[in-house]
Amino acid sequence: MEHGSRSNDAATSELIVSGVVVNFQGLRAINGVSLTLARGEVLGLIGPNGAGKTTLVNVLTGFQEVDEGSVSLGGADMRGWKPHERSRRGLVRTFQSVLPFGGLTALENVEAGAMAQGISRKAARAEALEVLGALGLAGKADRRVHTLPFGEERRVGIARAIAMKPQFLLMDEPGAGLNDNECEELKSVIERIKGEINCGVLFIEHRMSLVFG
């Protein structure tokens, strides 16, 4: 079916990138990228370092303006939307190098994500416990994050993003620094995200084995 003839329901469940171009001082960082991500779908974006993957995520999350093209969420053009507006409308990002708050417990970290929805502390704590349980971290809820192994620390960061109830989750090289066993755990986490919260996942990686797995 052609995109233009899709139903309104379908349009509201898609993140659409159309012909995006970004230039940095005469250097073309992104050249005409187009993609469509539906809720409940995992889309892998692969390429070597310097290929423009993170720049595209910055475009999607409002940290980088485009020179050409457009990005829409739920059928609405996002041009001019600030990063916090995009997040509030369900477009959430995990950063390549930003880890959870190490001095807080795993529960407190995820609770902070849940409270970004504007819910009460009590409701946020309940949601945080549910998310930690879904990611196999229930037993680590009271551990300070800086005492956890790196793979579990990274999962707490993902849990914090999930607690924000995203419609679309942009994961910027979530496998960075993980060993093979931790990458296997990460694959399971992504499958749960897709299946249990009907969230579209844009998975940015240069590690081929992780993406194709």
C-alpha positions as a Markdown table, in Angstrom:
| # | Residue | x | y | z |
|---|---|---|---|---|
| 1 | Met | 0.0 | 0.0 | 0.0 |
| 2 | Glu | 1.3 | 3.5 | -0.8 |
| 3 | His | 2.2 | 5.6 | 2.2 |
| 4 | Gly | -0.2 | 8.3 | 1.2 |
| 5 | Ser | -3.2 | 5.9 | 1.3 |
| 6 | Arg | -2.5 | 4.6 | 4.8 |
| 7 | Ser | -5.1 | 5.0 | 7.5 |
| 8 | Asn | -4.9 | 7.8 | 10.0 |
| 9 | Asp | -4.3 | 5.2 | 12.7 |
| 10 | Ala | -1.2 | 3.9 | 10.9 |
| 11 | Ala | 0.1 | 7.5 | 10.4 |
| 12 | Thr | -0.1 | 8.2 | 14.2 |
| 13 | Ser | 2.0 | 5.2 | 14.9 |
| 14 | Glu | 5.0 | 6.0 | 12.7 |
| 15 | Leu | 8.2 | 8.0 | 12.9 |
| 16 | Ile | 9.0 | 9.2 | 9.3 |
| 17 | Val | 12.3 | 10.6 | 8.1 |
| 18 | Ser | 12.1 | 12.1 | 4.5 |
| 19 | Gly | 15.1 | 13.2 | 2.5 |
| 20 | Val | 17.1 | 14.6 | 5.5 |
| 21 | Val | 20.3 | 16.4 | 4.6 |
| 22 | Val | 22.7 | 17.9 | 7.2 |
| 23 | Asn | 25.8 | 19.9 | 6.4 |
| 24 | Phe | 28.6 | 20.9 | 8.7 |
| 25 | Gln | 30.7 | 23.8 | 7.4 |
| 26 | Gly | 30.5 | 22.5 | 3.8 |
| 27 | Leu | 30.8 | 18.8 | 4.8 |
| 28 | Arg | 27.7 | 16.7 | 4.1 |
| 29 | Ala | 27.2 | 14.7 | 7.2 |
| 30 | Ile | 23.8 | 13.2 | 6.2 |
| 31 | Asn | 22.8 | 12.9 | 2.5 |
| 32 | Gly | 19.2 | 12.3 | 1.8 |
| 33 | Val | 18.3 | 9.8 | 4.5 |
| 34 | Ser | 14.7 | 8.5 | 4.5 |
| 35 | Leu | 13.2 | 5.8 | 6.8 |
| 36 | Thr | 9.9 | 4.8 | 8.4 |
| 37 | Leu | 9.7 | 3.2 | 11.9 |
| 38 | Ala | 6.5 | 1.8 | 13.1 |
| 39 | Arg | 5.5 | 1.0 | 16.7 |
| 40 | Gly | 6.4 | -2.6 | 17.6 |
| 41 | Glu | 9.2 | -2.7 | 15.0 |
| 42 | Val | 13.0 | -2.8 | 15.5 |
| 43 | Leu | 15.0 | -1.0 | 12.8 |
| 44 | Gly | 18.7 | -1.3 | 12.7 |
| 45 | Leu | 20.9 | 1.6 | 11.5 |
| 46 | Ile | 24.4 | 0.4 | 10.8 |
| 47 | Gly | 27.6 | 1.9 | 9.7 |
| 48 | Pro | 31.2 | 2.7 | 10.7 |
| 49 | Asn | 32.2 | 5.5 | 13.1 |
| 50 | Gly | 31.8 | 8.9 | 11.4 |
| 51 | Ala | 29.0 | 7.7 | 9.1 |
| 52 | Gly | 26.4 | 10.1 | 10.5 |
| 53 | Lys | 24.4 | 7.7 | 12.7 |
| 54 | Thr | 24.5 | 9.9 | 15.9 |
| 55 | Thr | 23.9 | 13.0 | 13.8 |
| 56 | Leu | 20.7 | 11.4 | 12.6 |
| 57 | Val | 19.6 | 10.7 | 16.2 |
| 58 | Asn | 20.4 | 14.3 | 17.0 |
| 59 | Val | 18.1 | 15.4 | 14.2 |
| 60 | Leu | 15.3 | 13.1 | 15.4 |
| 61 | Thr | 15.6 | 14.3 | 19.0 |
| 62 | Gly | 15.9 | 18.0 | 18.2 |
| 63 | Phe | 19.5 | 18.6 | 19.0 |
| 64 | Gln | 20.4 | 19.2 | 15.3 |
| 65 | Glu | 18.5 | 21.2 | 12.6 |
| 66 | Val | 18.3 | 19.9 | 9.1 |
| 67 | Asp | 19.3 | 21.7 | 5.9 |
| 68 | Glu | 16.8 | 19.8 | 3.8 |
| 69 | Gly | 14.1 | 17.2 | 4.4 |
| 70 | Ser | 11.6 | 16.6 | 7.2 |
| 71 | Val | 10.9 | 14.5 | 10.2 |
| 72 | Ser | 7.4 | 13.7 | 11.4 |
| 73 | Leu | 5.9 | 11.9 | 14.4 |
| 74 | Gly | 2.4 | 10.7 | 14.4 |
| 75 | Gly | 1.8 | 12.6 | 11.2 |
| 76 | Ala | 3.0 | 16.0 | 12.6 |
| 77 | Asp | 6.0 | 17.8 | 11.3 |
| 78 | Met | 8.5 | 18.1 | 14.2 |
| 79 | Arg | 10.3 | 21.1 | 12.8 |
| 80 | Gly | 10.7 | 23.6 | 15.6 |
| 81 | Trp | 9.9 | 21.2 | 18.4 |
| 82 | Lys | 12.4 | 21.4 | 21.3 |
| 83 | Pro | 14.0 | 18.2 | 22.6 |
| 84 | His | 11.8 | 18.1 | 25.7 |
| 85 | Glu | 8.7 | 18.5 | 23.6 |
| 86 | Arg | 9.7 | 15.5 | 21.5 |
| 87 | Ser | 10.4 | 13.5 | 24.6 |
| 88 | Arg | 7.0 | 14.4 | 26.1 |
| 89 | Arg | 5.3 | 13.2 | 22.9 |
| 90 | Gly | 7.0 | 9.8 | 23.1 |
| 91 | Leu | 10.3 | 10.1 | 21.3 |
| 92 | Val | 13.0 | 9.0 | 23.9 |
| 93 | Arg | 16.7 | 8.5 | 23.5 |
| 94 | Thr | 19.4 | 6.5 | 25.2 |
| 95 | Phe | 22.8 | 8.1 | 24.8 |
| 96 | Gln | 26.0 | 6.4 | 23.7 |
| 97 | Ser | 28.1 | 7.7 | 26.6 |
| 98 | Val | 25.6 | 9.0 | 29.2 |
| 99 | Leu | 25.2 | 6.5 | 32.0 |
| 100 | Pro | 22.7 | 6.5 | 34.9 |
| 101 | Phe | 23.2 | 8.6 | 38.0 |
| 102 | Gly | 25.9 | 6.5 | 39.7 |
| 103 | Gly | 25.3 | 7.7 | 43.2 |
| 104 | Leu | 21.6 | 6.8 | 43.1 |
| 105 | Thr | 20.1 | 3.4 | 43.4 |
| 106 | Ala | 18.8 | 1.6 | 40.3 |
| 107 | Leu | 15.2 | 2.2 | 41.6 |
| 108 | Glu | 15.8 | 5.9 | 42.0 |
| 109 | Asn | 17.2 | 6.2 | 38.5 |
| 110 | Val | 14.3 | 4.5 | 36.9 |
| 111 | Glu | 11.9 | 6.4 | 39.2 |
| 112 | Ala | 13.3 | 9.6 | 37.8 |
| 113 | Gly | 12.5 | 8.5 | 34.3 |
| 114 | Ala | 8.9 | 7.6 | 35.3 |
| 115 | Met | 8.3 | 10.9 | 37.0 |
| 116 | Ala | 9.1 | 12.7 | 33.7 |
| 117 | Gln | 5.6 | 11.6 | 32.7 |
| 118 | Gly | 4.3 | 14.0 | 35.3 |
| 119 | Ile | 3.0 | 11.2 | 37.6 |
| 120 | Ser | 3.3 | 11.1 | 41.4 |
| 121 | Arg | 6.3 | 9.7 | 43.2 |
| 122 | Lys | 4.2 | 6.7 | 44.5 |
| 123 | Ala | 3.1 | 5.9 | 40.9 |
| 124 | Ala | 6.6 | 6.4 | 39.6 |
| 125 | Arg | 8.0 | 4.0 | 42.1 |
| 126 | Ala | 5.5 | 1.3 | 41.2 |
| 127 | Glu | 6.3 | 1.7 | 37.5 |
| 128 | Ala | 10.0 | 1.7 | 38.2 |
| 129 | Leu | 9.8 | -1.6 | 40.0 |
| 130 | Glu | 7.7 | -3.1 | 37.2 |
| 131 | Val | 10.3 | -2.0 | 34.6 |
| 132 | Leu | 13.2 | -3.2 | 36.6 |
| 133 | Gly | 11.5 | -6.6 | 37.0 |
| 134 | Ala | 10.9 | -6.8 | 33.3 |
| 135 | Leu | 14.6 | -6.3 | 32.6 |
| 136 | Gly | 15.8 | -8.8 | 35.2 |
| 137 | Leu | 17.0 | -6.1 | 37.6 |
| 138 | Ala | 14.4 | -6.5 | 40.4 |
| 139 | Gly | 17.1 | -7.9 | 42.7 |
| 140 | Lys | 19.3 | -4.9 | 42.1 |
| 141 | Ala | 16.7 | -2.2 | 42.8 |
| 142 | Asp | 18.4 | -1.0 | 46.0 |
| 143 | Arg | 22.0 | -1.2 | 44.7 |
| 144 | Arg | 23.7 | 2.1 | 43.9 |
| 145 | Val | 24.3 | 2.1 | 40.2 |
| 146 | His | 28.1 | 2.7 | 40.4 |
| 147 | Thr | 28.4 | -0.7 | 42.2 |
| 148 | Leu | 26.8 | -2.7 | 39.4 |
| 149 | Pro | 28.7 | -4.4 | 36.6 |
| 150 | Phe | 28.9 | -2.3 | 33.4 |
| 151 | Gly | 26.3 | -4.3 | 31.5 |
| 152 | Glu | 23.8 | -4.0 | 34.3 |
| 153 | Glu | 24.6 | -0.3 | 34.6 |
| 154 | Arg | 23.7 | 0.1 | 30.9 |
| 155 | Arg | 20.5 | -1.8 | 31.4 |
| 156 | Val | 19.5 | 0.6 | 34.2 |
| 157 | Gly | 19.9 | 3.5 | 31.7 |
| 158 | Ile | 17.6 | 1.6 | 29.3 |
| 159 | Ala | 15.1 | 1.0 | 32.0 |
| 160 | Arg | 15.1 | 4.7 | 32.9 |
| 161 | Ala | 14.2 | 5.4 | 29.2 |
| 162 | Ile | 11.5 | 2.8 | 29.1 |
| 163 | Ala | 9.9 | 4.2 | 32.3 |
| 164 | Met | 9.2 | 7.4 | 30.3 |
| 165 | Lys | 6.7 | 5.3 | 28.3 |
| 166 | Pro | 8.2 | 6.0 | 24.9 |
| 167 | Gln | 6.3 | 5.3 | 21.6 |
| 168 | Phe | 9.7 | 5.3 | 19.9 |
| 169 | Leu | 13.1 | 4.5 | 21.6 |
| 170 | Leu | 16.3 | 5.6 | 19.9 |
| 171 | Met | 19.2 | 3.6 | 21.1 |
| 172 | Asp | 22.6 | 5.1 | 20.2 |
| 173 | Glu | 25.2 | 2.3 | 20.3 |
| 174 | Pro | 23.8 | 0.6 | 23.4 |
| 175 | Gly | 26.4 | -2.2 | 22.9 |
| 176 | Ala | 29.4 | 0.1 | 23.4 |
| 177 | Gly | 31.7 | -1.4 | 26.0 |
| 178 | Leu | 29.6 | -4.5 | 26.5 |
| 179 | Asn | 31.1 | -8.0 | 26.4 |
| 180 | Asp | 29.6 | -10.9 | 24.4 |
| 181 | Asn | 27.4 | -12.1 | 27.3 |
| 182 | Glu | 26.2 | -8.6 | 28.0 |
| 183 | Cys | 25.3 | -8.2 | 24.4 |
| 184 | Glu | 23.2 | -11.3 | 24.5 |
| 185 | Glu | 21.3 | -9.9 | 27.5 |
| 186 | Leu | 20.9 | -6.6 | 25.6 |
| 187 | Lys | 19.2 | -8.5 | 22.7 |
| 188 | Ser | 16.7 | -10.0 | 25.1 |
| 189 | Val | 16.0 | -6.5 | 26.5 |
| 190 | Ile | 15.3 | -5.1 | 23.1 |
| 191 | Glu | 12.9 | -8.0 | 22.2 |
| 192 | Arg | 11.0 | -7.3 | 25.5 |
| 193 | Ile | 10.8 | -3.6 | 24.6 |
| 194 | Lys | 9.3 | -4.4 | 21.2 |
| 195 | Gly | 6.9 | -7.0 | 22.4 |
| 196 | Glu | 5.7 | -5.8 | 25.8 |
| 197 | Ile | 5.3 | -2.0 | 25.4 |
| 198 | Asn | 4.7 | -1.9 | 21.6 |
| 199 | Cys | 7.5 | 0.6 | 21.2 |
| 200 | Gly | 9.3 | 1.2 | 18.0 |
| 201 | Val | 13.1 | 0.9 | 18.4 |
| 202 | Leu | 15.7 | 2.5 | 16.2 |
| 203 | Phe | 18.9 | 0.6 | 17.0 |
| 204 | Ile | 22.1 | 2.4 | 16.0 |
| 205 | Glu | 25.2 | 0.2 | 16.1 |
| 206 | His | 28.4 | -0.5 | 14.3 |
| 207 | Arg | 28.7 | -4.0 | 15.9 |
| 208 | Met | 27.3 | -6.2 | 13.1 |
| 209 | Ser | 26.8 | -9.3 | 15.3 |
| 210 | Leu | 24.6 | -7.4 | 17.7 |
| 211 | Val | 22.4 | -5.8 | 15.0 |
| 212 | Phe | 21.9 | -9.0 | 13.0 |
| 213 | Gly | 21.3 | -11.0 | 16.2 |
